């Protein structure tokens, strides 16, 4: 990056440098090129031509780091507007995300710094860029290929055995990279195997579920999102201290993504309104309609439709909300309480808590400030929460030498906010200036914003996936035999899914995300070839807005 930039001086503000110590009053930060040249208390000399930002009465912070995103080509302005100057991408086709990373680094596209891993290693893959090694040696070879292509860290996903995780960690560590994991069993053996951190705190609750009764209850949860949040309902609190001590001693990074739990804290109505006001901004017209729907429908997908009146207390929320209508809201509130207790204990023990949002499932940028608020509600001090998006976040990236704190010699990523976030963490939202790589950022949105390297892939995981019917059994039946019970197998079925016979809805019973039980009434058992399809309705139960699957053929024969 060129040093031929006008120097910037931030003068007179309270500096929270990210290291966790007492704020520096009346601080001066001098930026030359893309580095921080000097940090001092009081007035100091600086170049005459420097641009001066008067921060009197305001607070200076390091640029914010979102450690869990799924980047899209139109996210740049949204992240920067909210002071997010660095992101860690958890899943994209590698060629594209590398191209996007480099375009941002070269100043060709507005956006935060991107650190990426590509598709990563999976226990079971479902997209073309997912690698499923058969043994540890194949895992080593896969990590080597990723490193040769230029990834910033390595990752493993659901179902990867410990021995494969160990070989992946060894290979990543040889290159000086960290290994991130998304787990579905106890974190402890994976941490011992070299996994440096986990997403969504996966594996933490599972490490405490040890009684046979709790194991059976947890095993009974089949739906992915319910299984994703449910472990904390069965987490056994008397095992928390042991697991916390082990993780703190190991230095394992825990990224909890608490923002996904917002509805169980009564935040749903407020956040939905904020999101709606944001996405209707005409200067964000470049955000695809489907993406805006995904953001707005996130709450419905996870927690179902709201009642006539929004609940005002946790207890009321607990009786009203549920995940997909099958995981009770009361259990969700209790799960959140246990999760918060675990995180609070981990922070008190000196463990590494980092912040991530899982955008694109939620709105980029603003959601990181919600995550900060949730961390404080969970029991972290405002200072520890701020470190989760600054110093500890940079350490998880392996980039603490350049990012995460406001110190001389580091890259010049800073934000200035109106008021003190240590007195109210929500003050991080009150941004007056964002500096990234030594440049003062234009925080407004521009309808003309475009990205020369658009993402050439369809939306992957989030939103209302299109269901897929793979088989129907039986495939045929005789007319005149009364109603018929069929089994539909496929993918992305939900409790709200509706099976349709030649376009007409029929009784549909959810069995799992891969199976539905369908009942054809007797009066529809007329001879012919019938089409059985499945619809996943969108919010407010408007079927026409839902995605309809391919159709399976079901034949009704004449009875001799």
Secondary structure, 3 states (H helix, E strand, C coil): CCCCCCCEEEEEEEEECCCCCCCEEEEEEEEECCEEEEEEECCCCCCCCCEEEECCCCEEEECEEEEEECCCCCCHHHHHHCCEEEEEECCCCHHHHHHHHHHHHCCCCCCCEEEECCCCECCCCCCCCCECCCCHHHHHHHHHHHHHHCCCCEEECCCCCHHHHHHHHHHHHHCCCCEEECCCCCHHHHHHHCCCEEECCCCCCHHHCCCHHHHHHHHCCCCHHHHHHHHHHHCCHHHHHHHHHHHHHHCCEEECCHHHHHHHHCCHHHHHHHHHHHHCCHHHCCCCHHHHHHHHHHHHHHHCCCCCCCCCCHHHHHHHCCECCCECHHHHHHHHHHHHHHHHHHHHCCCEEECCCCECCCCCCHHHHHHHHHHHHCCCCHHHHHHHCCHHHHHHHCCCCCCCCCCCCCECCEEEECCCCCCCHHHHHCEEEEEECCEECCCCCCCCCCCCCCCCCCCCCCCCCCCEEEEEECCEEECCCCCEEEEEEEECCCCCCEEEECCEEEEEEEEECCEEEEEECHHHCCCEEEEEEEEEEEHHHEEEEEEECCCEEEEEECCC
